[in-house]
Amino acid sequence: MASRKNVSKWLILSMSTCLMSLAAQRPSAYVRVSQVGYEAAHAPFRAYLMSTVAESGASFRVLNANGRDVYGAKVGSLLGIWSNSENLAYHVYALDFTVPQPGKYKISVSGQSAATSPSFPVDTPAALYSGLLLNTKFFYETERDGPEYVPNALRSAPGHLNDQKAAVYRTPPLDDNDLIATTGKPLSPTGAAIDASGGWWDAGDYMKYVETISYTVALQEIGIRDFPGQMGPDAPRNPPAPPDAISYAGDTAGAPTSSDFTSEAKFGIRFLMKMWDDESRTLYYQVGNSQDWVNFPDLLSDYDIWRLPQADDTWDGCSAGAKYICHRPVFVAGPARSKISPNLAGRLAADFAVCYQLNHASDPALANRCLKDAEDIFELADTSFADPAASVGSGTCTSGCLLTIIPFDGYPENVWDDDMELGATELYLALRSAESESNLPPGLCQTNARYYLTQAARFARNYITRIYETGNSDTLNLYDVSGLAHFELYRALQAAGNPKDLAVTQSSIRGQLLRQVGDAIKQAGTDAWGFGAAWNSDTASHGDGLSVMASEAYYLTDSRIYDAYSQRWMANVFGANAWGSSFIVGDGTKTFPNCIQHQVANLAGALDGTSGGIPVLWGAVSEGPSGFATSGVVSGMILCPANGADPFKIFNGNDGAFNPSQISVYEDNMQSYTTTEPAIDLTASSFLMWSWRLAGHPSSE
C-alpha cells in the first residue's frame, strides 16, 4: 500500500498532467514580427499569426503609437502547421500589411483567440540598421585577444599575452571520443616557437582557429571594399540607436563610434600573417586545446575552466596541471612547403588578395606582402581531395578529410571547390589592379591575372558538377562560400569582358547563383515561416547568409521577389519565427538571447537584456534553434536563467505533423551551447546583410 507521501506525490503529478493537457487545449495565439522592424519603402510587410486553433476569417488591425488604426484586413492564408507535440500544434497565418508613414506600430488580432504583437518600428534602412552594424563591430572588438585588445565595458585587460612566445606542436592523435590519445607525453613539440598573439576568439571559449578567422576576414574585407559607406572609411560616425532598442553599444563607454571595420580587418590579417610563415611556407592552424587529455587527467584544457581571458597567463600559478592554459600550444598543419588543405588555402588566398586590393595605394608594403602570401598559399593548395571530401566522424580523420580544427568534427567542413573559386577570383581582381597600374610587386608566382580567372572558372565548374548537381550544396556560411564566390566571379568575368573560352561564362555563373537562391525559395514554400533553410543547425547564420544571397540575386535581376525574400529571411532571424525571439544579442526591441554561453558576457555583462549600466555582448549572433539543447556546468559559471526556466519550450517544434526526430529546439540558457553560443563565423554574414540593405548595391557598381 502506498504511503501518504507517495499518494500525495501521485495526486500532484496527475493534477499537473491534467493542467498541462488543458493548457495545450486552451486556445492561445501569438503575433510574430521582425523586432528590428520593416523598411518603409518596401511594403507590403509580413508578420505571422500562430494560433492553437484555426483562425480563418479572423481579422487584424495595425495600430500606431497613439493607438489609432492605420490598417485593417482579414488574416491571410494558412502557411502551415508548426507542431510542438502530439497534443499541441499551431496554425501559422500570413499577416501582410502596410502603414502610411514611418513610426512605431503594433498588430492586434481579433478572432477565436486574440493576440497582440510587441511594438516594432517602420523606418528607413539607415534608421533601422546603422546602429546594428555598430553593435556588430562591438562584438568583434570584444572578441580580440592579445595586446591589441580594445578596452570597453566588458573588457578590462588584455588576454593571453603568453601567446607572443608560443611553442609549436604536431597534431596529436584523438580517440573516438575526441580525446587526445597520446601516451608518454601529452604533445610532441617541433622545437619552434612563434608569436601567435592577437586574433579573435572563435566563440564563447578562448580558442583561435585559422578555419573561422579566415572566413571572417574575407567577409569583412569584401564588406569594406564594396560598402565603404557602411563598413569602410565613409561609414557614419555615431549612428542613431536602432528604434526602440533596449540597449545599444553606441551608448556605452569604450564602444566604437563608427562601423568602419578597417581596423578589425587589419587586426585579423596581422594574425593570419603570424599563422602563415611565407619564408618557410609553413601554416599553423590552431592556438589552444579544447579537448580533454585521456591519459593525462591532471591536465586542464580550455573547456575545463570558466574565467576571464586575462586569468590564463597566470592560472593556478602556472602549475603542472595548468601548463597548456598558461602556455597555449600552437598546432602546425604540416612540414614546411607541404601541401595545404584546399579549404584553408582558398580562403587564405582570398584574405590576402583582398588585403592587396584594399591597401595597395595606402600601404604598399603591406599590400605587396599580402599579394605574395596569397599566391604562395594558392600554389600549395592540395587539390587532390575528393569534393565533397570524406565526411568527418568522431575522433581522428585518418585520410581524405579537410583540415579544420582539432577535434576535426568540431567544424566538419567537406566542400572546398568554393573556397578555391573565391581565392582565385580575388587573386585575379588583385593582379588585374596591379597590372593596370603597372605596379606588380617582385617575386610573384604568376604575373598574368588571366591565369587566376581561368582557375576560378574551373573551380566554379567543379563546384557545379561535384557539389550542386549531387545535392551537396549549402547556403552562404562557413561551410560553403559559393553564395559569395559565384557573385564575385560574376563581377570578375564582367570586368574581363566576359571571355568565352573559360569553364563558365558570366551568364552561366549568374544562372548558378540564381538556382541556389531558387532552391532556398522552394524550401521557403514548404515552411510555415517561409524560411529558406532548416531550423535545426546554425539557424541564425543561415538566415543572414540567405538574405545576402537574395540581395545579390536582386542586384543581378532587379526582380522584387528576391528583395522580398532578403527581407523575410532577415526578419526570420529577428523574431518572425515560432519563438518570437531575435537570435542576435542586443538586436531587437524586446526579446533576444540573454543567457549566452560566452565567458566574458557571462562574467562581466548583463544577464537580463537590459543595460542599466551593465552591457550585453551587442551584435553577437548566436547559434539559434538547433536539433537539441545541451546542459552542463563548469565551476565559476553564473547560471542563467537562475531559475532554469524555459519559456520557449512550448514553441519548439517542426513543420507538419509532429515528428520528434525533426523537432527544432531553442533554449535561452547559458548551458546550451547548441542554441546560445555566439561565434565569429556565425556573426560574419550579418554585417554583409545590413550593408546590402543599407546600400542596395556594391559601391563600385
Secondary structure, DSSP 8 states (H G I E B T S, - for coil): ---HHHHHHHHHHHHHHHHHHHHHHS--EEEE--SS-EETTS-SEEEEEEESS--TT-EEEEEETTS-EEEEEE---EEEEEESSSS-EEEEEEEEE--SSSEEEEEEEESSS-EE---EEEE-HHHHHHHHHHHHHHHHHHTB-STT----SS--S---GGGGGEEEE----B-TTS-B---SSS--EEEEEE----SB-SSSS--EEHHHHHHHHHHHHHHHHH-TTTTSTT--BS----TT-S--GGGSTT--SB---HHHHHHHHHHHHHHEETTTTEEEEEES--S-BTT-TT---GGG----GGGGGGGGGG-GGGHHHHS--EEE-SSTT--B-HHHHHHHHHHHHHHHHHHTTT-HHHHHHHHHHHHHHHHTB-TTS-SS-----SS---SS-----SSGGGS-----HHHHHHHHHHHHHHHHHHHHTT---TT-S---HHHHHHHHHHHHHHIIIIIITTT----SBTTB-HHHHHHHHHHHHHHTT--SSSSS-HHHHHHHHHHHHHHHHHHHTTSTT--SS-SSSSHHHHHHHHHHHHHHHHHHH--HHHHHHHHHHHHHHBT-STT--BSBTT-SSS----S-S-HHHHHHS-SSS--TTS---TT-BB--SBS-------TT---SSTT---TTGGG-BEESS--TTT-BB----TT-HHHH-B-HHHHHHHHHHHHHHHHSS-TT-
